């Protein structure tokens, strides 16, 4: 298995842990029967935070994995095809 860790991963993990805590708070708010408007606002904030984390992860993949593959001096057509297939797959999540 190859190493897929990137310099942005710690920041993404930190963001996801904050989101996790925020989500637990919203669950408690629902259980405490808080107002729907307040709940919707909090869920919207969580949704935006998840989208930002996803965007950072995908951008990092594009910036590093794809560029690294394409800049390799040794050209391997199968490797290029796999990289292109992975790129096409990940863009579905944008």
Residue, then its C-alpha position, 0 to 999 in steps of 0.5 A: x500500500x502506498x503512502x497517501x498522507x499529505x501535509x493538509x491531512x492533519x488540518x483536515x483531521x482537526x477540522x473533522x474532529x471539530x465537526x464531530x464535536x459540533x454534531x454531538x452538540x446538535x444531537x444534544x440540542x435535538x434531544x433537548x427539544x431546541x427550536x427548529x430554526x436554531x437546529x437548522x442553522x447549526x446543521x447548515x454550519x456543519x454541512x458547510x464545514x464538511x464541504x470545506x474539509x472535503x474540498x481541502x482533501x480533494x484539492x490536495x489530491x489534485x495538487x499532489x497526487x495527480x501532479x506527482x504522477x504526471x511529472x514522473x520522468x518515467x512514463x507508464x501508460x498504465x499508471x497514467x490511465x489509473x491516475x486519470x481514472x482516480x481523478x475522474x472518480x474523485x471529481x464526482x465528489x466536488 
